[in-house]
Each structure stands twice: as C-alpha cells, then as structure tokens.
Amino acid sequence: MKILTVDIGTGTQDIFLYDSNLDIENGFKLVLPSPTMMIHRRLKQILQTSQITGSKPQLLFTGHQMGGGPSAWAIEELAQADFPIYMTPSAASTLNDELDKVEAFGVKIINDDEANGLPPTIYRLELKDFDFDLISKTFLDYGISLKGLSAVAVAVFDHGNAPAGVSDRQFRFDYLDERIKSKNSLSAFAYVSDDIPKIMTRLQSVADSAKHLPCPLVVMDTAPAAVLGALFDPKISFDLAHSLNSSTRKEIIVCNVGNFHTLAFRLGEQGIEGVFEHHTGEIDLAKLEKLIYKLADGSLQHQDVFDDMGHGALMYSDKMFEFGKDDFDVVVTGPRRSMFMNTTTLKPYFAVPFGDMMIAGCFGLLAATSELLPELAEPIQKSLRGQGKRGLTPWDNVSS
C-alpha cells in the first residue's frame, strides 16, 4: 500500500511517499520549493527581464486559490509597475477573497471564456498549491511510479473565507474553536475531500485541483499536521486520540515554528487544552517564551496575540501546567525552530520523528489518514508504531 503525503508551507513543500512494504525510515522523500515560492521566482524573473528590455508583457493567471505570501507580493509588485494583469476569479482569490480589492490595485478580473479568448502571446501562469502531475513526474524521473496509490494526503494553511469586514485572523480562530469543541483532537483539522467545510476555500481548492486522482484525498491544516507528526518522536511517546503510542506522558506543549506562522498546542489527558498562533516574523525568542509560559499557566488571552498582529489564542483549561514533571515539557518542530536554540529557561526538545523533522507534517497526515480512512488504518498504524515490516529495504521491494 502506498500513500503520497504532501505538506505545503510558505518556504517548502515536503513530500513523503509512504510504502507499507518498507520500514518508514526508508520511504522516499523530497523537500522542494513551495508552489508560492515557485510563482514568486518566476515573476521576479519576468520583472528583471522587463527592466532590461523595457517591455511589459501581458500576464494571465488562471487555476485555483493558492497560498499567498510570496506569490501575492510578486503579483502586486508587477501590478504596481503597470504590467497588464488578468486573473480568473478563482486565481484572484489568492490575493483576496474580496475581488473588488484585487481590482483596486490594477488587476482585471475576467471569466474563463474571456481568458480563453486572449491572444496566445500572453504569458500564462496556472495557480495551484498541489500539482500531482509535477510531483508524479519528479518521482518518475527517478524510476518511481505513483500508479496504484491507496490515498493522497495534502496539508495547507487556510485562513478561511471571512465575510466582508471580518478579520481573517479572527475568522480563523473562530473556526479553530469550533473544530476543537466538536472533536478535541488534532485530527479534527483533517477532512476527506467530500467533507471540507465550504468556508475553507484553500482546502477546497486543493480538492478541486486533484479531482482527477483515482484514489481518496485527505486534506489537513499544516500546523496541526506538524504537531501531530512530531508526537511520533520515540522520546515523546504522547498519545492524543490515537492508539499509536504507549503514552506515559500526561501533558506537553508542542510548538511548530514555521516560516510564516508559529503555532503552539498545549496537550493534556483530555486533548487540546490551549493553543496560540502568531506570525513568525512578528516574534522573537523572548516574546515566544512569554506566550508559552502564559499558555502553560492558563493565563493566555486571545488579545495577547491578536493585538500583537498574531492570529490569536484559545484556552480550554485554567489548570497550571506543571513544568519539570518530565525530562522536557516543550517540544519544538518546524523549519524556523532554531529560534529556540539560545533559550535557557524552557529547555525544549527538538523532535525528529523517524529521524526527520522536515517530514513531521507528512507523518501527521498519515496518522490523520488512518483515522479518516479506516480501511487503510492497520498498516499505517503498525508503521507509525514501528511495527512494520522491519528489515526490508528499497531493493527488497523493487518489483512492487
């Protein structure tokens, strides 16, 4: 059984091909530029060429809503430089769900028929977070076929489609609160593609771009996926609504320091006891430590984070988190985890599930898939427990 897992962040897309016939450490993996960075680099090249030649080619963006950040900044820069830019509505929602705001800085919104009628000389770019064909081609170039997959699981960060006048940061935290209250588990942030809430438009865009898949698709929010995956580090042994680890630990704080967002979950016997999310670029170590201590003692308030240009905070327990009960209390993962390197107070543990921190989100996706697609659960859970087919290597499995 093979499952393709793809964790799409702002800086990188981290890809792991799970094979139940292999030890999980022998699964094939890729760490590649994120789709938003790929678009950003391509547009920067267009801008640089224009500065040399003096020409400003027309640009057409089609496809789906995708992660903004670098791609959105590059599109806005070209618009400000008076490049003629056309976008279909679904592509334009990458910049803003309120399309009148996209048009306000010089982008012309056109429908698909109008896009098809533009001259062939126009420079065309398709926006999408998940490009199965490109990933499949990359694996195939190394002799690995993705035919016969049992499932695909993809993680992206989704603010959700906030109504006009409502902060997307507040809207996301209202959504997080609803999910945690309905199912107090990190897997609450994962869905089979047919069950994605309508308000989660980026998750839905991933599903729309993958309609041709011949297997089930699971989508999930990136930070919960990374936190869930970090729990499979053998030194942590913390079980949160999954019978995958023999848990002796009663509570823990896991912080995922991503390139764009930093999120920390406080986890206890009852599940999620608190969470905060901030923009990584807005915090330093001192601020991050302060937030974690407040998360631990139950005093953290939503406004502590929201008023500092972060997303917010939620607390579900006012019980004091007892530091010092275990060898470590704070677990860190994520590509910007080096922020914690100089801390002298928290003494964090840097999680390396199955020997690879960068693939933590993929392991979280696997765990969530085993819950949402129970017919696939047994081999996945055996692998995540380290009870798979020990000793097999890629060359033992070359005929599969």
Secondary structure as GFF3:
##gff-version 3
##sequence-region A 1 400
A	DSSP	beta_strand	2	8	.	.	.	ID=ss1
A	DSSP	beta_strand	12	19	.	.	.	ID=ss2
A	DSSP	three_ten_helix	24	26	.	.	.	ID=ss3
A	DSSP	beta_strand	28	33	.	.	.	ID=ss4
A	DSSP	alpha_helix	35	53	.	.	.	ID=ss5
A	DSSP	beta_strand	59	63	.	.	.	ID=ss6
A	DSSP	alpha_helix	70	80	.	.	.	ID=ss7
A	DSSP	beta_strand	85	87	.	.	.	ID=ss8
A	DSSP	alpha_helix	89	92	.	.	.	ID=ss9
A	DSSP	alpha_helix	99	104	.	.	.	ID=ss10
A	DSSP	beta_strand	107	109	.	.	.	ID=ss11
A	DSSP	alpha_helix	112	116	.	.	.	ID=ss12
A	DSSP	beta_strand	123	127	.	.	.	ID=ss13
A	DSSP	alpha_helix	132	141	.	.	.	ID=ss14
A	DSSP	beta_strand	151	156	.	.	.	ID=ss15
A	DSSP	alpha_helix	168	182	.	.	.	ID=ss16
A	DSSP	three_ten_helix	186	189	.	.	.	ID=ss17
A	DSSP	beta_strand	190	192	.	.	.	ID=ss18
A	DSSP	three_ten_helix	193	195	.	.	.	ID=ss19
A	DSSP	alpha_helix	201	209	.	.	.	ID=ss20
A	DSSP	beta_strand	217	221	.	.	.	ID=ss21
A	DSSP	alpha_helix	222	230	.	.	.	ID=ss22
A	DSSP	beta_strand	252	257	.	.	.	ID=ss23
A	DSSP	beta_strand	261	268	.	.	.	ID=ss24
A	DSSP	beta_strand	271	279	.	.	.	ID=ss25
A	DSSP	three_ten_helix	280	282	.	.	.	ID=ss26
A	DSSP	alpha_helix	285	297	.	.	.	ID=ss27
A	DSSP	alpha_helix	302	306	.	.	.	ID=ss28
A	DSSP	beta_strand	312	315	.	.	.	ID=ss29
A	DSSP	beta_strand	330	333	.	.	.	ID=ss30
A	DSSP	three_ten_helix	337	340	.	.	.	ID=ss31
A	DSSP	beta_strand	349	350	.	.	.	ID=ss32
A	DSSP	three_ten_helix	353	355	.	.	.	ID=ss33
A	DSSP	three_ten_helix	357	359	.	.	.	ID=ss34
A	DSSP	alpha_helix	360	372	.	.	.	ID=ss35
A	DSSP	three_ten_helix	374	376	.	.	.	ID=ss36
A	DSSP	alpha_helix	377	384	.	.	.	ID=ss37
A	DSSP	three_ten_helix	394	397	.	.	.	ID=ss38
###
